[in-house]
Amino acid sequence: MEPFIDPINSPPQRSIGRLLSVLACAAPGAVIDSCTMIVTEANALLAPIHDRMPVILAPEDYGNWLASGDGSASKAALLALLKPADTRCWEAYPISRALNSSANDSPELLEPIATGAP
């Protein structure tokens, strides 16, 4: 199967739900910066490709997501954000397998290809 790209095909701006933390290490002054992407079940568009997708936050969700850090958002409000993205904001199409190598780096890698092409 070819890799697929799933760009958001229409604004407004969206963000991926992530958790960031800074962990203190045993060495004095040493820290580890950590980032985790939050995933949920795939929407109907992406389900044929993969069973999960990132949590995509719309601008109106930013307040509740950011309030999770200080405890001011309710558990119910946060859980409501962990849902598949609306399929109307997405498209998916196959792209070249050349994307699988970090040696390849060009905008053409994101161009649609015919199914079954190299």
N, C-alpha and C positions, 0 to 999 in steps of 0.2 A: 504494500500500500504506500502511496506517495504521502509525504508530509502535507498537512493542510494548514492554511492560514485562515484566521477568523477575525479579520479587522472589523472594528465598529464602523458601519457604513454611513452613519449619519450622526452629527453632533446632537445633543450636547456632550460636553466633556464627561468622561467617566473615570473612575479610579478602581484599582484592584484592592480588595481588602487584605491588609497585611498587619502583622503584629511586629513591632520593633522593641528590642530590649538591649540593655547594656549590662553585661554580667561582670562582676568583679572577680579577678583571678587571685590566686595565692601570692603571686609576685606583687610587691608594692607598686601601685600605680598602673598595673596592667589590667586591661579590660578586654572583653570580647563583645563586639557588636554583632547582634543576631537579628535576622529578619525571616519571618515565616509568611508564606502566602496562604491565605485561607481558601479552601476549595469547598464546593458543594456538588450536588448531582448535576449532570449535564442537562442543558435544555434540549428541546426536541431537535434543534438544528445540529447540535454537536454530539448528541447521543450515538449516532451511527459511527462516529470517529473515536470517541472516548467516553468513559462513564463519569468523568468528573470535569469540572471547569472552575476557574477562579471565581470567587465572589466578586461581582462587579457592582460598585456603589455609584449611584446617581448623585448629582450635587445635593439634592434635597436630603440625602442620607448621611452626608458628611458629619453633621452635628451630632447625631446619635453615635456614629462610629467613633468619633474623637472623644465623646463623653465617656466611652467605656474605660478610658484611662483614669478618670477621676471618680468613677463609680456613680456618676449622676444619671446615666441612662439605665432604664429598667432592663431586666433580663429579657422580658418579652419583646421590647423594642429592638434589642440587639439580635435576638434569634430571628426576628422577622426580616433582618437584612441578609440572612444566610440562605438565599434562594437562588435558583438559576436565573440568569439574565433573560430579559425579554428578547425573544427571537427576532422581533421586528427591527432591532438595532444592529443585527449581525448578518454577515454573509460568510460562507465557507467555500473554499475552492482548493483543488490540489495545486501544489507548487513543486518545483524541482527537488529531487533527492539530493542535489548538490548542496542544499541548505544544511544537510547533516554533517558537513565538514567545516570546521572553523577556518580552514585555509581559504574558503570561498567567502567573499564579502562584497556583495554588490546589490544594488536595488533590483536588478533583474531576477534575483532569487525569489522575490515575492510576486512575480508575474504569474498569472494562471497558466497552467499547462493542460494539454489534453490528457484525459485519464489513460494510464498505461504508458505514458511517455517517460523517458529516462530522467 
